[in-house]
Amino acid sequence: MASDEDIVTVLTEQHDQARALLTELNDAFAPLQDLFEAAAGPFAELVRLLAVHETAEEEVVYPVLKSQLQASDVANSRLAEEHEAKRLLSKLEGMAALFDFPAALAEFEQVTLDHAEHEEQQVFPLLRERIDADQRREMAATFRAAEAVAPTHPHPHAPDSAVGNFLVGPVLATIDRVRDAIREHSRNSG
């Protein structure tokens, strides 16, 4: 069952939509970029300072408190505090990947735009020249059907072949859609 859509038109519209979303994302993120860049250096320095500081205290100060000063209660209380501080610092450090977001976004944007341009210059002309209009419409309909059951998140370790996507794609799509529904429910109920 062919639709009136042509596969090249569908793909071109999606490339244009991706370009618009990248522009929107860059515009929305721009005010935060300077903040992230300004915070990255001091945060990395703070992480290093505190990690080294706490380790050295645990090796030098607290053993003396416990053995020579008979202040185990004080040492144990401070060690418990340090343990909690390390847990929180580790959590913050895991979140610090946000500091790398501007560079990662710029790299992603360049790869995405290059890919779209290469398809538009190399793939689309071949499709227009060598595939008749009816088959391009059938391809568009098949493409739309594939979109309806495709995973909604990237899975870099999933197969890149049609057969691999056919076998693994539905499982990943189900997992993604359940995850999306849970996240949406959490956002709406929170």
C-alpha positions as CSV (number, residue, x, y, z in Angstrom):
1,M,0.0,0.0,0.0
2,A,1.8,3.1,-1.2
3,S,1.1,6.6,0.1
4,D,1.5,9.9,-1.7
5,E,4.8,10.6,0.2
6,D,8.1,10.1,-1.6
7,I,11.0,8.7,0.5
8,V,13.3,11.5,-0.5
9,T,10.7,14.1,0.6
10,V,10.2,12.3,3.9
11,L,13.9,12.1,4.6
12,T,14.5,15.7,3.6
13,E,11.8,16.9,5.9
14,Q,13.3,15.0,8.8
15,H,16.7,16.4,8.0
16,D,15.2,19.9,8.1
17,Q,13.5,19.1,11.4
18,A,16.8,17.8,12.9
19,R,18.5,21.0,11.8
20,A,15.8,23.2,13.3
21,L,15.9,21.2,16.6
22,L,19.7,21.5,16.8
23,T,19.4,25.3,16.3
24,E,16.7,25.4,19.0
25,L,18.8,23.4,21.4
26,N,21.9,25.6,20.7
27,D,19.8,28.7,21.3
28,A,18.3,27.4,24.5
29,F,21.7,26.2,25.8
30,A,23.8,29.2,24.9
31,P,23.1,31.2,28.1
32,L,24.3,28.2,30.2
33,Q,27.4,27.5,28.2
34,D,29.6,30.3,29.8
35,L,28.4,29.2,33.2
36,F,29.4,25.5,32.6
37,E,32.8,26.6,31.2
38,A,33.4,28.9,34.1
39,A,32.5,26.2,36.7
40,A,34.4,23.3,35.1
41,G,37.9,24.3,36.2
42,P,37.1,25.2,39.8
43,F,34.9,22.1,40.2
44,A,37.7,19.8,38.9
45,E,40.1,21.5,41.3
46,L,37.7,21.1,44.2
47,V,37.2,17.4,43.5
48,R,40.9,16.8,43.4
49,L,41.6,18.9,46.5
50,L,39.0,17.1,48.6
51,A,39.8,13.6,47.4
52,V,43.5,14.1,48.2
53,H,42.7,15.9,51.4
54,E,40.3,13.2,52.8
55,T,42.6,10.3,51.8
56,A,45.6,11.9,53.5
57,E,43.5,12.6,56.6
58,E,42.4,9.0,56.7
59,E,46.0,7.8,56.4
60,V,47.7,10.3,58.8
61,V,45.3,12.1,61.2
62,Y,42.6,9.6,62.1
63,P,45.0,6.8,63.0
64,V,46.7,9.2,65.4
65,L,43.4,10.2,66.9
66,K,42.4,6.6,67.4
67,S,45.7,5.2,68.7
68,Q,47.6,8.0,70.4
69,L,44.8,10.3,71.5
70,Q,42.2,7.6,72.4
71,A,39.6,9.7,70.5
72,S,38.1,6.9,68.4
73,D,34.6,8.3,68.9
74,V,35.7,11.6,67.4
75,A,37.6,9.9,64.6
76,N,34.8,7.6,63.7
77,S,32.2,10.4,63.6
78,R,34.5,12.4,61.3
79,L,35.1,9.4,59.1
80,A,31.4,8.9,58.8
81,E,31.0,12.5,57.8
82,E,33.8,12.1,55.2
83,H,32.2,8.9,53.9
84,E,29.0,10.8,53.3
85,A,30.9,13.7,51.7
86,K,32.7,11.3,49.4
87,R,29.4,9.7,48.4
88,L,28.0,13.1,47.5
89,L,31.1,14.3,45.8
90,S,31.1,11.2,43.7
91,K,27.5,11.8,42.8
92,L,28.4,15.4,41.8
93,E,31.4,14.3,39.8
94,G,29.1,11.9,37.9
95,M,26.9,14.9,37.1
96,A,29.9,16.9,36.0
97,A,29.5,15.4,32.6
98,L,27.3,18.4,32.0
99,F,30.5,20.5,31.9
100,D,31.4,18.5,28.7
101,F,27.9,19.0,27.2
102,P,28.8,22.0,25.0
103,A,31.7,20.3,23.3
104,A,29.8,17.0,23.0
105,L,26.8,18.8,21.5
106,A,29.0,20.7,19.0
107,E,30.6,17.4,18.0
108,F,27.2,15.7,17.7
109,E,25.8,18.6,15.7
110,Q,28.7,18.5,13.2
111,V,28.5,14.8,12.7
112,T,24.7,15.0,12.2
113,L,24.8,17.9,9.8
114,D,27.6,16.2,7.8
115,H,25.6,13.0,7.6
116,A,22.5,14.8,6.4
117,E,24.4,16.8,3.8
118,H,26.2,13.6,2.5
119,E,22.8,11.8,2.2
120,E,21.3,14.8,0.4
121,Q,24.2,15.1,-2.0
122,Q,24.9,11.4,-2.6
123,V,22.0,9.2,-1.6
124,F,19.0,11.3,-2.6
125,P,20.1,11.9,-6.2
126,L,20.6,8.1,-6.6
127,L,17.1,7.4,-5.3
128,R,15.6,10.1,-7.6
129,E,17.5,8.9,-10.7
130,R,17.4,5.2,-10.3
131,I,14.1,4.4,-8.4
132,D,10.8,5.2,-10.0
133,A,8.2,7.3,-8.2
134,D,5.9,4.4,-7.3
135,Q,8.8,2.5,-5.6
136,R,9.8,5.7,-3.8
137,R,6.3,6.1,-2.5
138,E,6.3,2.4,-1.4
139,M,9.6,3.1,0.4
140,A,8.1,6.1,2.2
141,A,5.2,3.9,3.4
142,T,7.5,1.2,4.6
143,F,9.7,3.8,6.2
144,R,6.7,5.2,8.1
145,A,5.8,1.7,9.3
146,A,9.4,1.1,10.4
147,E,9.3,4.3,12.4
148,A,6.2,3.3,14.2
149,V,8.0,0.3,15.7
150,A,11.6,1.6,16.0
151,P,13.4,2.1,19.3
152,T,13.0,5.7,20.6
153,H,16.6,5.9,22.0
154,P,20.0,5.2,20.5
155,H,21.4,1.8,21.1
156,P,25.1,1.9,20.0
157,H,25.6,-1.8,20.5
158,A,22.5,-2.9,18.5
159,P,23.1,-4.3,15.0
160,D,23.2,-1.8,12.1
161,S,21.8,-4.3,9.5
162,A,18.2,-4.6,8.4
163,V,18.1,-8.2,9.7
164,G,19.6,-7.2,13.0
165,N,17.1,-4.3,13.4
166,F,14.3,-6.6,12.4
167,L,15.3,-9.2,15.1
168,V,16.4,-6.9,17.9
169,G,14.5,-3.6,17.1
170,P,11.1,-4.6,18.4
171,V,12.5,-5.7,21.8
172,L,14.5,-2.4,22.1
173,A,11.5,-0.4,21.0
174,T,9.3,-2.0,23.6
175,I,11.8,-1.3,26.3
176,D,12.2,2.3,25.1
177,R,8.5,3.0,25.0
178,V,8.0,1.6,28.5
179,R,10.9,3.7,29.8
180,D,9.4,6.8,28.0
181,A,6.0,6.1,29.5
182,I,7.4,5.8,33.0
183,R,9.4,9.0,32.6
184,E,6.4,10.9,31.2
185,H,4.3,9.6,34.1
186,S,6.9,10.7,36.6
187,R,7.1,14.2,35.0
188,N,3.3,14.6,35.1
189,S,2.8,13.3,38.6
190,G,5.7,15.1,40.2
